[in-house]
Amino acid sequence: MGFADFSLVTALAVILTNATLRPLTYRLRPELKPQPVEYRFELVCSARDEGHLRALLMNDLDRTRLTLNAVSREDVEQSDRVRVSADLKASCRCDDCLEKLVTRLSLESSVTAVSWRII
């Protein structure tokens, strides 16, 4: 059987150490605890494609760790374009999720600008 008993005891010791010391670490150094992050995602597109792009945004959000808080629409002056803004929330920083959204939606032909920022 070899060292099976020793390896089992060692594995249990590692698991118990992690389970008990993590809360202590967060109590002593609260900055290490993951903080919720809010993002603002904006895109400018033609008014006739706004519905399609909103549907794509909603569909792509289903595959991320982001939660939608609000969506707004604003007409861009003297053009047939609109600015769609979405306020998003995540339990921790996930900038890569936003980058994937930007990449995906910027491929659409009617999109002229896409951006995101932490708010």
N, C-alpha and C positions, 0 to 999 in steps of 0.2 A: 504494500500500500504506500510505502514511502513517506512522503511529507504531506499527505493529504490533511491530516489533523492540524498541522502547523499552518498550512496555507489557508485553511478555513478560519482559524482563529485570527490570522493576520488580516484577511479580507474583512472580517467583522469589525476588527479594531479600526481599520481605515474608514469604513462606512460610518461607524459611530462617531469617530473623531470629526469627520466632515459634517455630520448631521448636528452635532452639538456645538461646534466652534463657529459655524457660519452665522447663526443668530448673534453670537457674542461679537463677532467681527463687525456686523452691521450696527450693533449698539455702540461699539467703541469708535467706529469710523463710519458715520452715516453717509458720507459722500460716496462710499463704495456701493451703496444700495442702488439698484437701477431706478432711475427716476422717469416718470412719464414725460413724453415729449409731444409737443403739438407742432404740426406743420401746416403751411399754406401752399397749396398746389394751384398754379394758374396756367391757363392756356388761352390763346387767342386763335379763333377760327372763324370761318364764314358762318353767317347766321343760319343758313339752310342746313348745315351739317352739325349744328349744336346738339340736337337730340341723339344723333348717331354717336358722337364723341362722348356724350354723357353716359350712354349705354356702355361704351367700351371702358370708360373709367370705372363704372360700377362693377363691370365684369372682372376687370383686372384687380380691383380692390378686394374681391372675394378670395383671391389667391395670396394675399399678403397678411401681415400682422397689423395692418392699419385699420382704424375704425373711422368711419365718416361722421363728422359732427355737423357740418353745414355745407351747403352748396349755394352759390349766388351767381347771378348773371348780370353783366353790365355791357351796354352798347358802347362800342368804340366810336368816338365822334367822327362824323363825316365819312363813314364807310359802311359796308355791309358786314362788318365783323363784330364779334362779341367776345368779351372776356369772361371766361368761366373760372370761378374760384372755388376751391374746395378746402375746407378746414378738416384736417386729419389728426388723429391721435394714435400714439403707440405707447406701449408699456415701457419701452426703452428705445434708444436710438436705433433706427433701422434706415439709414440713409440709402442703403443699397436698394431697398424697396421703392423709394422715390425715384432713384435713377432708372430702375427698370420701367416704371410708369412713364417717365420722360422719354425714354428710348422708344417704348411701344407707341405712345401717342404722337411723337414727332414724325413717325413714318407716314401718318395720314397726310394726304395731299392738301387738305384745306387748313391744316394747322400752320400758323405762321410764327408762333412763339409759345414756348413751354418753359416754365420755371417752377422752382420750389424753394422754400426757406423755412427755417425754424422760427416759430413765433412765441 
